[in-house]
Amino acid sequence: MNFKKIISIVSIVLVTGLIVYGFILVKQIFSANTKFVENEVYVYVPTDANYEAVKKIVSPYVENIDRFEMVANKMSYPENVKSGRFLFTKGMNSYALVRAMRSNIPVKLAFNNQERLENFAGRVGSQIEADSLSLLTSFKDSIFLKENGFNEENVLAMFIPNTYEIYWNTSAVKFRDKMIKEYRNFWNSERVAKAKVQGLTPIEATILASIVHKESVKKDERPRIAGVYLNRLRLGMPLQADPTVIYAIKKRDNDFDQVIKRVFYNDLTMVSPYNTYVNTGLPPGPIAMPDITALEAVLAPEKNDFIYFCASVERFGYHEFAATLKEHNVNAKKYSDWINSQGVKR
């Protein structure tokens, strides 16, 4: 066999070997490499996780971890691990999986109607990486509160209920800073001016809105209720809002899970800055996180002469309104008789 033939055979072998290797490589890179039955799953990589940690996180979803690792190494992923929330779809190949690990997908974080800062921190902490304790600490930071005109009693007013897109690995401080920006965006010059017309600051408007929110679930009735409370404030009357008494009871008992459907006369005398039967003006902070419809009701209240209202026994969920105490007493007796007939004790 002459030298040229030897060269030709060797070349053919090498080319064949390269083709086979290339085929194997392509198969490793581009064949499906998932083992979950769902159409899609999210994987979460904590802040400061290294490549070894990532392999443990993704292994329940990857059919062949060696193939994944081979592609990851070729794509320099081990040296460039990212934290966050990443989407895997069924049938992804190793190349697509590694690419997915570089695309942090935000969560749609939603919250509303939280009664306490602690509950709110728990609600947020269940949706992002930051835990409730770190969130609560950031919310109560004295420097932050002072710089932004809040205190621990009223800082709940800073959070505007909505759905926000935010990265899962957002830190507690960055989340708090995003929320103060959202607060400032909401309280634009137009809304601040509307609050001023009612004699309120944004924080005061939010405190009143929290009472309006708790007083009625009927959004179409909230402007009327806001009008009544504003009438009382202008007259120097106590707000006499049952939801504030309920809040005071829960706060006193340190039990915000209890259900209170009825307020008794002896409850109205309890000593608490949140009891608007014994204190005039607004309580020191929101009694819940009011939604935007309650806030808008305070900013654009119904102009009326009503001073009193109580729950209606004819239109459940709504209230009966009165301009005089005599009218109100008639309405109140109807409600009292009805609730007694239902056997509601608390």
N, C-alpha and C positions, 0 to 999 in steps of 0.2 A: 504493500500500500504506500503510495507516494505521499509526500509531505502535504500537497494540496488537498488530497482526500481527507487526510487526518484533520487538517484545519477545517474543512467543510463539515465533517462529522461533529467535531468539537463545537463549531459554531451553531450547528443545528441543535445539538444537545443543550447548549447554553440558552439559545433562543426559546427552545421548548420549555426549558426550566423556568425562564423568566415569564413565559406566557402562563405556565401553571401557577407560578408564584403570584403573578398579577391577578390571575383568576381567583386564587384563594384569598388574596388581599382584598380584592373587590367584594368577594362574598362576605368576608369578615366585616367590612366597612358598611356595605349597603344592604345586607339581608336583615330581615326583621329580628329584633333582639329584645322583645318585651315579653313578660309573662303574667300580666294582669288581665282580668276579663273585662274590666270597665273600659269605656271608650277613651276616658282620660283620667289621669290622676295628677295630683300636685305633690311635689316633694319639697321639703323645707330644709334649707341648709342654714344652721345658726351662724351668727357672727363669729368670726375667728376660727371657724371649722377648717381643718386641713384636709388633704386629699384622702387620707386613710379614713377619716370620719365620713367623707362624702361617699366612699365605696360602701360603707356599712349602711348609709341612708338609702342609696339607690339599689342595693342588691336585692331587696324584696321585689323589685319591679323589673329587673334585668335578667333575661334568660341565661346569657353567657357573660359573666363578669370579666372573663379574660379577654373576650373580644372588645368589650367596652373599654377595658383598660388599655388595650393595644392602640385603639383609636384615640383615646384620651391622651396618651403619651405622644402620639404623632402630632396632635393638635396643641401640644404644650399646655394642656389643661391643669395637670398637677401643680404647676408653678403659678397658675392664675385662677385659683378657686375663688368663686364669688358666693357670698351669702345671699339668701333671699328665697323666693317662692318660684318654683319652676314647673312648667307644664310638660308632662309626658302624655303622648297619645298612643293608643294601641297600634302595634305594628311598626313603630319607629325603629329605624336601624341605628347602629352604634354611632354613626356620624351625626345623625339627627339628634340623638340623645345628648351627645356632648355639646352640640350647638344649643340645645334647649337649656343646658345648664349655664349658659352665658346670657340668657334672656330673662331677667327678673320680672315676674308678672305681678302687678299691683293687686291688692285685695280691694273689694268694695266694702269699706268699713261703714257700718250704719249704727246709729244710736238715737234714742229718744226717751223722754219721760223718765229719766233716772232721778230718784229722789235725793240721793246723797252723792258726794264726791267719791266715797268708797265704792258705791255701786257702779258708778260710771267708770272708775279705774278698772274694776273687775270686768265690766262689759267690753272695754277696749282691749284689756289684756288677754281676753279670750280670742281676739281676732288678729293680734300682731305679736311679734316676738317679745317686746317689752312686757314684763310682768306687772301685775297690779300695784305692787309695792313701789317699784321704781317710778311708775306713772304717778302714783299718789304723792310721792316725794317731790317730783318735779312740779306738780300742780301747786304744792304748798310751799315751794321755795320762797322765802321771805323777800329776797332781792327781786325776784320776778314779780311777785305780788305788788310790791311797793312801786316798781317801775311802771306797772300797768294799771295802777289805781284800784286794785282788788285787795280783799283780805280773805281769810280762810272761810268766813261765813258766806261771802257772796261770789266767790270765784266760779261757782257752778254757772253763773250768768255768762261766763265767757264762751261756753260751748253751745254752738248753734246746731240743733238736731238736723241731720241730713245724712246723705250717703256720700262718702268721700272715697276717692281713689288714692290709696296710699301704699307704699311698699311694706311688705310684711316685716322686714328687718329694720324698719324705722325705729330709732331709739326713743326712749321716753321724752327726752328733752326736745328732740326734733319734732315729735308728735305735738307736744305742748306748743312749740313755736309755730307750727302750722295752724293750730287752732286759734292762736291769738291773731294771726293774719286773716283767718276766715272771719273772726269776730269783727275786725276792723273793716273788712270788705262789706260785711252785712250792715254794720252801723256807719253807713255812708252819710254824707252831709244832709241828704234829704230825710233819712230816718231820724237822725239826731235832731233836726229841726222839728219834725213831727212830735217827737217826745217832749221837746221844749215847750211846744204849744200846750201840752197837757200838764206842764209843770214838773216834768220828770227828766232825769238823766237816763242814759241807756241802761245802767244797772237797775235803777228804780223801775223803769218800764218792764224790765225782765222779771223782777220780783213780782210786780203786779200781774204780769202775764202768767206767771206760774200759778197764781191763785185762780185766775180766770180759767186756765187750762184744767185745773183740778175740779173747778166748780161745774163745768159742763163739757161733755164730749160732743155736744152739738155745735159744729163750727159756725152755723148760721146764727146761733144765739150768743156767741161770745162777744160781739161788738156791743150788744145791749147790756150784758153783764159788766163789761169793762166800763160802760157809761155809768152804771149804778155805782160802782166802786169809786170812780173818779168824782161823782157827785158827793159821795161821803167824805172823800179826802178834802174836797173844797169847803165843805161845811164844818170840817174839823171833827167829824164823827169817827168813832172807831169803825174799822172795816167790818168787824163782826163776821168774819169768814170762817165757816166751819172747817174747811180744809186746813186752815192754819192751826186749828185746835187739834185736829187729827195728827198733823205733823208733829206738834208739840208732844202729844201723847207717845207717839212712836219714838221720838228723840229721847224723851224721859225714860222710856222702857228699854231703849237701845234695841228695839225690835221693829224693823221696818218691813217684816214679812207678815205682821198681824193685819187682819182685815177688820176695819172699823166702819160699819155702815150707819152707826147712829151716835150722835153726840148728846150727852146728858147735861143738865143744868150745872151739876157740880164740876163738870169738865171745863166749863166756861170761866171758872174762877182760878184755874191752876196758874201758878206763877211760871211764866216762860216768856221770853222776848218774842216768841212766835205766836203767842195767844193774842189775836187781834180783837178779842172781846174786852180785855183789860188794858191793852196798850193802844194808843192812837197812832196813826201813821202806818208805814209799811214795816213788816218784819225785817230782821237784819240781813236776810238772804232769801234766795228762791226756795220754795218748798218742793220744787220739782224742776225738771228741765222743760220749760214750755216749748211747744212746737211753734212753727212760724205763723200759723193761723192765729194762735193766741197772742203772739207778739204784735201782729198786724192789727188785731182787734183793739189792743191798747193804744196803738198809734193812730187808729182811725175809728174811735168809738162811736156808738150811736149817741146822738144828742137827745136826751130824754129827761123827764122830771122824776123818774123813779128813784126811790130811796131804799126800797125793800124788795126782797124776792124770796121765794121758797120753792121747793120741788113741787111739780105738778102731779096730781093724782089722776088727771085726765089725759095728759099728753106725756107719757113716761119718757124720761130723759130730758124733758124741758122744764121750765120754771114758770111760776106765776109772779107777775111784777105788780108793785103797788107804789103809789106816791104818798100815801098816808099810812100811819100806824094802824088805824082802824081797819082799812082795807087789808093790810098785811095780816092782821090777827085772824081775819076770816079765812084767808088762804092757809095760814099756818095751822089753824085748827083742823082743817080738812086733811092736811098732810099728817098731822099728829094722830088723828083718829085712824087714818089708813094704815100707818106704820104700826100702830098698836094692834090693829086687827091682823097684821101679818105675823105678829109674835116676834118681831125683831128686837133682840135684847142688846146687841152690840154690833 
